[in-house]
Amino acid sequence: TIPKTYIRGVRFIGAMGNEINAAMSGEPLKIEVEFHNGLQKDLNINIGIYDSVGEKRLHLSTEYVHHDKKVLNQDGKVVFSFLKCPLPGGQYILNFTVWGDGERLDWVRDMVKLSVSDGDFYHCGKIPSAAENHILLDYDCHFA
């Protein structure tokens, strides 16, 4: 049976605002999640991003970013945005959960795969090694 509240679809959006099949490290990335909220509960939508060996690399949640906003509309979408894709080159699997009023309403494992190409994340002409970097962070340093 189809749950009354569920994930309807997922799209990846690139720097130009178009749908993409693969992302690049350091480039803008949006993950657009469409949902149906048949129960019209206040929702939290979560994404678990796993590498090719099943290790969790990121956890994204509306609970952390928009915890003060109520999501009661019946049909809608939420967009998770990265100014720079923090994942090094590789294959990733995305799992989704939807929670409403403390109850898990939907859980979809291995719903979408995301391929990420190595990119010049730090704009220095060097590609960070995926073996040494599980997540790429934008930071600064200086000698004092």
N, C-alpha and C positions, 0 to 999 in steps of 0.2 A: 504494500500500500504506500501511496505517496503521502509524506507528512504534510500537515497543514501549513507549516512554515519550513521553507527550504531554499537552498541555493539554486538559482535557475541557470546561471551561466557565468563564465569568467572570460575576460579579454585582457590582453596585454597591449598597452598603448605606448608608442615610442615618442621621441623628441618632437616629431612633426605633427603629433596628434592623430596619427594613423595607427590602425591595428597592426601589430607585429607578431611574428612567429618566434623570434629569438631576440634576446636583449644583448647589450654589450656593457661590460664593466665600465663604470664611470659615466655612462650616458643616462639621460633622464628615462625613468620607467614608471608607468602607472599600472596598477593591477585593479581592474574594474570588476566588481562582483555584483551581479544582479541577484535579487532575492524576492521571494514571495512570503509575505507575513500574514498568512491566513488567520492566525490567532490574534493579530494586532497587539502583540506584547512588545514591551521595550526590549529591543534586540542588542546583543553584542555579537559581532561577527569576527571570527578569528581565522588566521591563516598560519599554518605551520609549514615552513619551507625546509625540506630535507635534501641532503646531498645524495649522490648515487649509491652510497653504502648504507643509507638509512639514518645518518646522524642529523639531528635537528640543528639547523644553522640560524634560523630566525623565527621569531614568533611575533606576529602582527595582530593587533586587536583594536577594535573601536573602543573598547573599555578604557584603554590607556590614553588615547588621544582625544576622543570626544565623549568622555564619561559624563559630561554635563548635558548632553543632548539626548532627547528621547527619540527613538526610532519606532514610531507607531504606524507609519503609512503601510498600506497593504502591499504595494509593489514599489520597488525602488532599487537603487544601486548605491554602493559605497565604493569610493576610489581611494586606494592606498597609493601614495605618491613618494617617489624618491627623486631628489634632484640629481643624484648620481647612484646608479645601481651599485649596491655594496657587495655584490657576489662576484667572486673570481670566476674565470671561465670554467664551465662544466655543465652537467645535467642536474636538474633539480626537480623534485616532486612536491606538489602543493596539496596539503590536506586542509579541509575547511570544517569549522564547527560554527553552529549558530546557537546562541543561548538566549533565553528569554525568561526574565523573572527567576533566575537561578536554576533553570531547568534546561538541559541540552535538548534542543528541538530538532537538530539535524547534524549529522557527522558524515562527511564524505572523504574517504581516504583515496589517495592517488588520483584525484579528480583531473589534475592538469599537470603536464610536464612543461618545464621552462628550460630552454637551452640558452646558456649565456656564453658569449664569446669574450676572450681576453681583450681588454681595452686599456688605454693609457690613463688609468684612473687618476693618477697624480699629475698628469700633464708634464712629465719630466723625460719622456722618451723611453721609459723602462716599464716593462710589464711585470707586476708583482706575481710571484710564483703562487699558484693555487695550493701547492704542497705546504707552503709556509704561511699562507694567509687564508683563513676560512671566511673572514669578513673583512672588507676594505672600509676604512674609516677616513673621513676627511678631517685632517688635523694640521696643525702648524707646529714648528719648533724653531728655535733660534739659539745661537751661541751667545752667552752673556759674559 
